[in-house]
Amino acid sequence: MKIIAVIPARYASTRFPAKLMQDLCGKTVILRTYEAAVKTNLFDDVFVVTDSDLIFDEINVHGGKAIRSIKEHESGSDRIAEAVYDMDVDLVINVQGDEPFIDKKPLEELIQVFKHDLDKKIDLGSLMFEITDVAEINNPNNVKVITDQQGFALYFSRSVIPYPREEQAGVRYMKHIGIYAFRKEALLDFYRLPMLSLEASEKLEQLRYLEYGKRIKMVETNHGSIGIDTPEDLEKARKLIS
């Protein structure tokens, strides 16, 4: 099984423009993310795919591998699909460009799901972890996911799911971590299919897979992601490194 990591790197972030090119203790955020992905030694190759000449040059000048997007894209999945279209790969791992503190263990667990899926019943996999703080549960920036008894995603939402009409029911609230593992054919199917109403409403690309009947296996982890979405997050990351 040939496994690669692809880091979609869009320059114009809505909440924090140019965040991937911000200095993080001597290196840019995107370069630290790329180097962290390589350092896991889990992948046959690692690429950054970007719409930005600045990011493209930043990776190449430091000896990395970058791919320039040909088209404009609505989502990271679309950007990655274009990049890997002609590559001979089996599994594509989407690593978020704003997460320089990559944890190897949950990535290993995600890859193992596919190595054990001999019948190829899983189209893609992703990560989740439990949250208990009420403010975190209600925060629309935290995407929640609910699954069936086999761990396959039923729905993702920025809203509180499930709604706690009965507070003593004992439900767990799971936060989605935006790291994906795709079978190449599922990724290319996504690329060819138009956006539908659920994805358009929630602005969550993973809903396109569900709307078209793809099966998303969720892997629970204790390792929460540390992303950089705001200038405050960047300051926290600088303190963590120093």
Summary of the structure (lengths in Angstrom):
residues: 242
radius of gyration: 17.5
end to end distance: 37.9
largest distance: 56.0
contacts: 750
relative contact order: 0.18
helix: 33%
strand: 24%
